[in-house]
Structure formats: structure tokens, C-alpha cells
């Protein structure tokens, strides 16, 4: 009997496997481009208009800047935080439990780790897009005061990547989609107020200020303020080190936990 030798099929490289997941999500996202891309432009427009017409009349300046300009710097990155948090909580959970997207993708030459790192890459890209959208709105309001504020796009990428890892880690534990309400209410919402977005951290008591210095959103916001020429509290080097260490460490933990959940 003649033995049939099947041809070897080359396994795509790690980069290609991860980017293929990224490209799949980009295509799905862009298939409804108007409904997906319009809110990032409208949300900061509505928020800034409300602040300018309301609270901005009572708070003239903050930390040496017009208050609306002080707030605008932080809004660039809160948009990345929120989009990443929603993408890797509700989005990942729905793809995992309801749409069963990952089951079909694992039939290809993709591992569970490829799927999750591809998810995080897409989330970071989406965060950069949202940050860029906010910068465009800020430019229309005359609030982009220096070209260095364009650093908001790569910082949006890093911010979304960081919060994507946190959200994915949370998702690895969640069995009921309604449990994400606790994550947003008890973790994400306080970050908006205590990470230097709404008011300077220097106004907080020392003990609270150093707790705020450990919060994830504080560090990209401080980097963004430095790029915009504003006041920084903790120092650019420490802020950057926080991001560089946090993303791979928490990302690896989240991916490994999701991998165990996918193969179980």
C-alpha cells in the first residue's frame, strides 16, 4: 500500500496571526462606519458645549488654564478609556458567549493567545481613533494650543491598550453580562473624577493624592498634560514607566486567563 504524504502547510507567523484578528475586527467595525464613527465626534462636542455654557461660566480657570481647556486635555484620554472598557467587557463577552465568534476563528491556524492579543491590538487602535476624533473637535473649539497635543493619538493607543487589558481580565471572571455594571460603577466612573481630569491632583490631601497616583488613568493624563504644556504632578518618567510595565504584565495575565476559559 502506497502511503499518502500530505503536503506541509506553513503556519503563519505570530505577527500575521495577531494582525489577522485585528483586521477581522476592523472590517466588522468599518462595516457600520457611520454609526460607529460618528459618536466619537459628537460626544466631546456635546460635553464641551455643556461645560462651556454651564459650568464654564462659574469656574474661570483651573491650574492656570481656562477651565474648558484644562478639562479638554483629559477628555482626549477618557474617550480611549471608555471605548476600551466597553470593547473588552461587553464586546469580548458577547463574542465569547453569544456570537461564538472565537469558536470559528480557532478552527483556523489561530491559538487562543493569538485571538486575545489581536483583540487588545484592535482595542488600542480604536482608542487611538477615538483620541484623534476628540482632538479634531478640540481643534474646532480652538483648544489645541500646541502641536505636542497630537501626542494624544499615541497616548490614546496606550491608554486603550491598558484599559483593554484590565477589561479583559475582568471579563475572564465574569459569567453574567450584568456584572459589568459593578466594574463601570465602582472602578471606571471614579477614575474620571480622581485621575486629574476634572481638577488637579494637587488639590487632594496628600494621602489621597498618592492613591490617585496609583490609578491607571492618572498616568496617561499626566503625560497628556505635559505634552500640552500643563502642570504635572508625578513626573513624566514615572508615568511612562507605569504604562510600559502595566500593559504587558496585566495583558499577559488577562490573555492567559482568557485562554484557559476558551479551551475549557
N, C-alpha and C positions, 0 to 999 in steps of 0.2 A: 504494500500500500504506500502510495506516494504521500509524504507529509506535506501539507499545505503551509507555506510560510507566509504569514500576513505581513504586509509592509508596515514598517515602523512609522508611527505618527508623531511628528515633533510636537512636544509640549510648548505652548507659547511661553515667552519669558514672563517673569514676575511683573515687570512694568506693563507689559501688554495685557496681562490678565486683569490687573487692577484698573488700568485705563479703559478696558472694555466695559467694566461695570460702571465706571464714571460716564462713559459715552452713552450707555443704555439709559441712565438716569437723565442725562442732558437731553436726549431725544424725547423722552417722555415729558419732561418739564417744558420743552420748547413746543410740543405739540399743541399746548394751550397757552401760547406765549402771551396773548393779551391779558387773559385773566390771571396769569401767574406773575407777569412782569409789571403790570400797572400798579398794584398795591404798594410796592416798594417806593414808588414815586409819590403816591397820594398820601400815604401815612405821615411822612415827615412834613409834607405841605400842610396838612390839616393840623398837626401838632404845633408847628411853628406859628401858624396863623392864630391858633387859640392862645398860645403863650403871649404872642405879640399884642393881641387885642385885650387880653385879660391880665394875667399875672405880670407881664412885662411892664404894665403901667405903674405897678407898685414897687417892683424891685428894679431899680435903675441900673445897678452894677453889681457884679459878683467877682471877687478876686481880681479887681482892677479891670474887668471887661464888662461891656454891656451884657446884661443877663442873658438875653436871647443868643448872643454869641457864645457865652460860656456854656450854655445848655447845648447848643448846636454841635460843639466839638464832641461831646459824649454821645449824642444821638447817632453819630456815624457808626459807633460800635455796638450800641444797644440793638440796632437793627440786625446786625450779624449774630448777636447773642440769641435773640428771639427766633430768627429763622433756623438757626442750627438746633436750638432746643426743640422746636416743633418737628423738624425734619427727622431727627434721630430718636424721637419718642413716638409720637403718633404715626409718622411716616414709616419708620422702621417696623413698628409693631404691626401695622396694617399689612405691610409687605410680607411679614413673617407669619402672622396668624390667620389673616383673612384672604388675602390675594394669593398666598403661597408662591410668591414670585421666586423666592430663593430655592425652592424645590426644583423648579425647572432650570434655573441657572446652574445648579450644582450638577446637572446632567451633562453639562459641557466640561471643558478642562479647567474648572474653577474650583478652588477649595473654599471652605467657609471663611478662612482668613482673607482670601482674595476679595470675597464679597463684602466683608466688613470694612476693609481698608479702602475699597472702592467707594463704599458709602461715605466714609469720612472725607475722602478726597472731593466727592461731589458736594458734600455739605460745606466744606471750606470754600470751594469755588462759588457756591451760591451765596455764602456770606460776603465774599469779595464783591459780587454783583450787587447785593443789597447796599453795601457800604458805598459803592460807586454811585448808586441811584440817589442815596441821601446827599452825597457831595454835589451832585448836579442840582438838586433842589436848593442846597445851601448857597451855591453859586448864583442861582436866580435871585436869592434874597440878599446877595452881596455879603455873605458871611464867610466866604472862602478868602481869608485875608493874606494867605501866603501859599506859594506853590508847594511848600512842605506838607500842607494838609492833604495832598494827594497820597501821602503815606497811609491815609485811611483805607485805601484799597488793599494793600498787602496786610495791614493790621486787621482789616475785616476778614481776610483769609485765615489769619492765625486765630483770631477770636472765635470765628465759627468752627475752626478745627478743634479748638479747646473745648467749647461747649458741646460740640458734637460728640467728643469722647465722653464727657460727663453724661449726656443724654443717653448715649448708647449703653453706658454702664448701668444707668437706672433701668433702661429697657430690658437688660439681661435678667433683672429680678422680677419685673412686673408680669403678672398673669392676667390682670384685668385692666382694660384700657382706661377705665375711670380713675385708676390710682395715679395717673399722671397729674391729676388736679393737685395732689399734695405737693408734687415736685415744683409745679409752677407757682403755687401759692406760698409755699414755705421756703423756697430757695431762690427761684428766678426773680420774683417780684421784689423781695428785699434787696437784691443786688442792684436793682435800678436806683434805689434811694441811698444806699450806703457804699457806693463804689466811686464816688466823686463825680457822678453825672449831674446831679441836681444841685449840689452845693459842695464846696471844697472840703476835703477830709480834715484840713487843719482846724475846722470849726468843731470837730468832735473832741470829746475828752480823750486823753492820751491812751487809756486802756482800750476804748472802743476804736480809736484810730488804728491801733496796731492789729486789732482783729480785722478791721476793714482791709488792712494791708495784706492779709492772707486770702482775701476773697478773689476769685478768678477774674472778675470783670475789672477790678481796680487797676490791674497792671497794663492791659491794653489801653485803658482810658488815660492813664498817666503818660504812656508813650505817645498817644494822640495829642495830649495837651503839650507835651514837649515839642512835637512836630509843628504844632500851631503857634508855638512861641509863648505858651501859657506857663503857669506855675506848676511845678511838680513837687511831690512830697517824698517819695521813697527813692528816687534816683533811677535813671534810665537803665543802668546796667543791671540792677536787681530786677526791674520789671521785665527786661528781655530774658534774663536767665530763668525767671519763673515760667515764662511761656515755653522756652526751649526744653526745659525739663518736664514740665507738666504734660505737654501733648503726647510725647512718646510713652511716658510711664503710664498715665491713665488710659491712653489709647490701646496699649498692649494688653492691659488688664481687661478693658471692655471687649476687645476683639476676642481674647481667649475665652471669656465667659460666654459671649455670643456664639462662638464656635462650638462650645460644649452643648449649648442649647439647640443649635442647628442639627447636630449629629445625633442627638438623643432621640 
